[in-house]
Amino acid sequence: MAGRLDGRVAIVTGAGFGIGRGIARRFAHEGAAVVVAEIDPRSGERTASEVNELGGQGLFVRTDVTERADVEAAVATTVERFGRLDVAVNNAWGGGTIKRLEHKSDDEMRHGVQLGYMAVFFVMQASFPHLKKTAGSIVTLCSLNGVNAHLYTAEYNGAKEAARALTRTAAREWARHGIRANVICPAAATEAYEAFRRVAPDNAAALLKQNPMGRMGDPENDIGSVALFLASDDSRYVTGNTLFVDGGSHLNGVQWDPELPEE
């Protein structure tokens, strides 16, 4: 039985870990060639190997998405190796700080903008001429942190909401080329979530209690499956949307609230 992405080529940023890895694996199950654009060689090579084992074609390209030249090189390598580009998944994030807004530094805020917003811009521009040829798809991972203005993560919140607006703008401007652009706001059991659960177990338990489905999503089978829908022809008439793949968390305005000192 043919896979839904047979013959398709995707680039997934930050695919060494978490949701990016889950998406790469899900795409592999459906026959895609997946370029793992990841800054960490060990995790990037691991994901690329998994893609090959699961029936796809995996290629790791070390990529610092905050550098336009790296992004352009990753896209060029993708097209040179596989001859086309059908899907660009903007997922990469490299951590932020947990601080009250009044204590955030300029450098911390710039880091958020560069990694969470400018990197998405770089990927979109580099991918555009190739997605135009294939009537391709852009999938951007954003966050309930931005939508619900979660506490203490201002640089992440702002960058993710900016990336969401950018993706919707691409949907509007590039629809005439057949390019679709959509957003996923996930709630997933990633390495970052597990670290949060260890540091703030009570708050993590409260989050799950507020989640209507009572669990965090699986990066591959829950989040990855929606990314697959957006990457495939099943979503050929879907663009400019934000899909909350969060077990219904957005319905309750679920908030994380780690304890921080006043000063």
BAVEX-799190 format. One line per 3 residues: number of its first residue (from 1); for each residue x, z, y of C-alpha. Coordinates in pm, 1 decimal, padded with zeros to 6 digits. Layout:
% residues N
NUM	X:Z:Y ~ ...
This chain:
% residues 263
1	00000.0:00000.0:00000.0 ~ 00143.4:-00101.3:00337.5 ~ 00225.0:00168.3:00587.4
4	00056.6:00174.7:00924.8 ~ 00392.5:00122.9:01097.1 ~ 00551.0:-00127.9:00860.9
7	00773.9:-00357.4:01063.4 ~ 00746.7:-00134.6:01372.7 ~ 01038.5:00025.3:01551.4
10	01023.6:00356.8:01735.7 ~ 01266.4:00557.6:01942.1 ~ 01204.4:00933.3:01948.3
13	01400.0:01147.0:02193.9 ~ 01499.7:01496.6:02088.4 ~ 01412.5:01418.1:01726.2
16	01668.0:01654.0:01576.4 ~ 01435.7:01951.9:01583.1 ~ 01073.7:02062.5:01606.1
19	00803.0:01822.2:01711.0 ~ 01038.8:01528.8:01756.1 ~ 01164.1:01570.0:01402.1
22	00807.7:01602.9:01274.9 ~ 00705.4:01281.2:01449.5 ~ 01007.9:01093.5:01315.1
25	00925.2:01207.9:00962.4 ~ 00558.0:01115.3:00997.5 ~ 00650.1:00769.5:01124.6
28	00889.3:00728.3:00830.8 ~ 00607.3:00791.9:00582.3 ~ 00429.9:00491.4:00735.9
31	00729.7:00258.7:00705.8 ~ 00872.0:00266.8:01060.0 ~ 01230.1:00221.8:01165.1
34	01306.7:00529.6:01376.5 ~ 01593.9:00571.5:01618.1 ~ 01671.5:00940.2:01657.1
37	01787.5:00973.5:02019.3 ~ 01929.8:01324.5:02002.5 ~ 02214.4:01503.7:02180.5
40	02307.7:01722.0:01881.2 ~ 02488.0:01513.8:01615.4 ~ 02425.4:01745.6:01321.0
43	02047.9:01766.7:01362.0 ~ 02023.9:01404.1:01467.2 ~ 02201.6:01280.5:01155.3
46	01984.6:01508.8:00942.3 ~ 01662.1:01362.7:01079.2 ~ 01788.9:01006.2:01044.7
49	01873.6:01076.2:00680.2 ~ 01527.4:01221.8:00623.7 ~ 01368.8:00910.4:00770.4
52	01559.5:00698.7:00519.7 ~ 01461.3:00925.1:00230.9 ~ 01092.6:00912.2:00329.0
55	01068.5:00534.2:00325.9 ~ 01161.6:00437.0:00678.6 ~ 01485.5:00320.6:00832.9
58	01664.4:00591.1:01026.4 ~ 01939.3:00556.9:01283.6 ~ 02093.9:00838.7:01486.5
61	02217.4:00752.9:01835.6 ~ 02371.6:01039.9:02028.0 ~ 02181.0:01047.7:02356.5
64	02184.7:01274.2:02658.6 ~ 01848.0:01178.8:02803.6 ~ 01941.1:01322.1:03142.8
67	02189.0:01033.7:03177.7 ~ 02034.4:00695.6:03249.1 ~ 02331.8:00513.8:03092.5
70	02284.1:00702.6:02764.8 ~ 01914.6:00618.6:02754.1 ~ 01975.8:00252.5:02829.4
73	02243.9:00240.7:02559.6 ~ 02009.1:00401.2:02304.3 ~ 01736.0:00148.0:02376.6
76	01985.2:-00139.2:02365.6 ~ 02119.3:-00014.9:02031.7 ~ 01764.7:00006.3:01898.2
79	01690.7:-00355.0:01984.6 ~ 02029.8:-00478.9:01863.9 ~ 01986.5:-00307.3:01528.4
82	01618.0:-00372.8:01461.6 ~ 01533.1:-00666.6:01686.8 ~ 01243.0:-00506.0:01872.0
85	01089.5:-00187.3:02011.1 ~ 00725.9:-00092.8:01954.0 ~ 00703.6:00279.0:02032.3
88	00883.2:00510.5:02275.1 ~ 00826.0:00882.1:02220.4 ~ 00933.4:01112.4:02504.2
91	00992.7:01449.0:02341.5 ~ 01335.4:01583.8:02437.8 ~ 01365.2:01924.9:02598.0
94	01675.9:02138.7:02618.7 ~ 01547.3:02479.5:02704.5 ~ 01464.0:02656.7:03026.2
97	01470.4:03014.4:03146.1 ~ 01212.7:03291.3:03122.8 ~ 01206.0:03431.1:03475.3
100	00962.1:03512.0:03748.0 ~ 00918.3:03227.7:03995.2 ~ 01088.4:03418.7:04276.2
103	01404.5:03446.0:04067.0 ~ 01435.2:03081.4:03958.1 ~ 01749.4:02912.2:04087.3
106	01780.4:02564.1:04230.7 ~ 01991.8:02460.5:03931.8 ~ 01729.3:02583.1:03685.3
109	01457.7:02388.6:03862.4 ~ 01673.6:02076.0:03882.4 ~ 01745.9:02103.6:03511.6
112	01374.3:02106.2:03436.5 ~ 01306.2:01804.4:03654.5 ~ 01600.9:01606.5:03516.9
115	01523.1:01674.4:03151.8 ~ 01145.2:01695.6:03157.1 ~ 01065.8:01425.3:03412.6
118	01357.3:01197.1:03500.8 ~ 01445.1:01149.6:03133.3 ~ 01091.2:01024.8:03070.5
121	01129.4:00788.5:03365.2 ~ 01459.4:00657.3:03225.8 ~ 01306.4:00595.8:02882.1
124	01006.0:00418.1:03029.3 ~ 01210.3:00184.8:03246.2 ~ 01461.5:00104.6:02972.5
127	01185.3:00043.9:02718.1 ~ 00952.3:-00155.3:02941.8 ~ 01083.6:-00509.8:02884.9
130	01079.0:-00458.6:02508.6 ~ 00739.6:-00286.5:02492.6 ~ 00604.1:-00568.7:02705.2
133	00700.6:-00813.7:02428.6 ~ 00537.7:-00610.1:02152.4 ~ 00236.8:-00470.6:02344.0
136	00381.9:-00134.9:02250.9 ~ 00300.2:00230.9:02294.2 ~ 00444.2:00519.9:02493.5
139	00378.4:00874.5:02373.6 ~ 00486.9:01162.7:02598.8 ~ 00492.3:01522.9:02478.2
142	00371.6:01751.8:02756.1 ~ 00246.9:02108.6:02742.7 ~ -00032.9:02357.0:02791.5
145	00229.1:02553.9:02984.5 ~ 00183.0:02310.4:03267.1 ~ -00189.4:02251.9:03227.2
148	-00268.1:02625.2:03224.0 ~ 00019.6:02734.4:03452.6 ~ 00179.6:02971.7:03203.1
151	00388.6:03258.4:03329.2 ~ 00764.7:03251.3:03391.0 ~ 00839.1:02889.5:03292.6
154	00803.9:02717.4:03629.0 ~ 01063.0:02445.0:03574.7 ~ 00909.2:02350.6:03238.7
157	00552.7:02364.3:03368.1 ~ 00626.9:02148.1:03669.1 ~ 00833.3:01892.2:03481.0
160	00574.6:01852.2:03206.1 ~ 00288.0:01803.8:03448.7 ~ 00496.3:01552.2:03643.0
163	00569.5:01367.3:03318.0 ~ 00197.8:01367.3:03239.9 ~ 00120.8:01207.7:03577.6
166	00401.0:00955.7:03524.1 ~ 00263.4:00860.0:03183.2 ~ -00086.2:00811.8:03321.4
169	00061.9:00596.8:03598.4 ~ 00239.8:00383.0:03338.7 ~ -00090.7:00348.9:03154.9
172	-00256.0:00222.5:03470.5 ~ 00019.2:-00014.1:03583.7 ~ 00128.1:-00151.3:03246.1
175	-00210.8:-00198.7:03080.8 ~ -00201.4:-00559.8:03197.3 ~ 00101.1:-00606.5:02970.0
178	-00079.0:-00457.2:02671.9 ~ 00131.3:-00139.0:02686.0 ~ -00050.9:00184.2:02609.5
181	00070.3:00521.2:02738.5 ~ -00072.4:00854.9:02629.7 ~ 00012.7:01224.8:02633.9
184	00005.1:01491.0:02366.1 ~ -00011.2:01858.2:02463.6 ~ 00068.3:02037.3:02137.4
187	00074.1:02385.7:01993.7 ~ 00323.3:02381.1:01708.8 ~ 00526.3:02608.7:01485.4
190	00865.5:02491.6:01607.8 ~ 01201.0:02666.5:01618.4 ~ 01127.8:02765.4:01978.8
193	00797.1:02921.6:01878.3 ~ 00963.0:03116.6:01597.5 ~ 01220.9:03250.9:01842.8
196	00940.0:03357.9:02077.1 ~ 00757.9:03524.5:01787.3 ~ 01066.6:03730.3:01705.6
199	01116.2:03838.2:02066.3 ~ 00748.3:03902.3:02149.3 ~ 00561.5:03957.5:01821.8
202	00259.5:04123.0:01983.4 ~ 00210.7:03839.1:02229.8 ~ 00260.2:03582.4:01950.7
205	-00007.6:03755.9:01743.0 ~ -00240.8:03757.8:02043.5 ~ -00187.3:03385.1:02091.9
208	-00287.9:03314.2:01734.5 ~ -00593.1:03537.2:01768.7 ~ -00703.6:03338.2:02074.2
211	-00650.2:03005.3:01898.0 ~ -00989.0:02894.3:01758.5 ~ -00821.8:02761.0:01442.9
214	-00605.8:03069.5:01409.6 ~ -00275.6:02895.4:01347.5 ~ 00002.5:02695.0:01508.0
217	00019.4:02327.1:01422.8 ~ 00259.3:02171.6:01177.5 ~ 00501.0:01942.1:01366.5
220	00479.9:01666.9:01105.1 ~ 00127.9:01676.4:00965.4 ~ -00067.0:01798.0:01269.2
223	00125.7:01678.3:01575.0 ~ 00299.0:01388.9:01402.7 ~ -00027.6:01250.6:01270.9
226	-00172.9:01224.5:01621.1 ~ 00147.8:01060.6:01743.4 ~ 00106.0:00816.8:01453.8
229	-00246.3:00735.8:01570.5 ~ -00117.8:00666.5:01921.4 ~ 00168.3:00455.2:01787.6
232	-00045.7:00246.3:01553.7 ~ -00305.7:-00023.0:01603.8 ~ -00573.2:00241.3:01544.3
235	-00536.8:00331.9:01913.4 ~ -00524.9:-00024.4:02043.6 ~ -00793.8:00055.3:02306.7
238	-00669.7:00403.2:02400.2 ~ -00453.3:00457.3:02706.1 ~ -00405.8:00709.4:02986.8
241	-00534.3:00999.6:02779.4 ~ -00413.2:01354.8:02729.2 ~ -00482.6:01473.5:02375.5
244	-00475.1:01849.7:02321.4 ~ -00339.6:01885.5:01969.5 ~ -00354.6:02262.8:01975.5
247	-00622.9:02392.5:01741.5 ~ -00851.2:02438.0:02042.6 ~ -00616.3:02664.2:02240.4
250	-00693.6:02480.0:02563.2 ~ -01058.0:02583.0:02531.0 ~ -00967.2:02948.2:02576.9
253	-00689.4:02900.0:02831.3 ~ -00453.4:03079.1:02591.7 ~ -00161.8:03239.2:02775.5
256	00166.4:03377.5:02662.8 ~ 00267.3:03691.9:02852.4 ~ 00611.9:03825.3:02760.7
259	00705.2:04150.3:02931.1 ~ 00945.8:04110.5:03219.5 ~ 01073.2:04370.0:03465.5
262	00940.6:04345.9:03819.2 ~ 01289.6:04292.5:03956.3
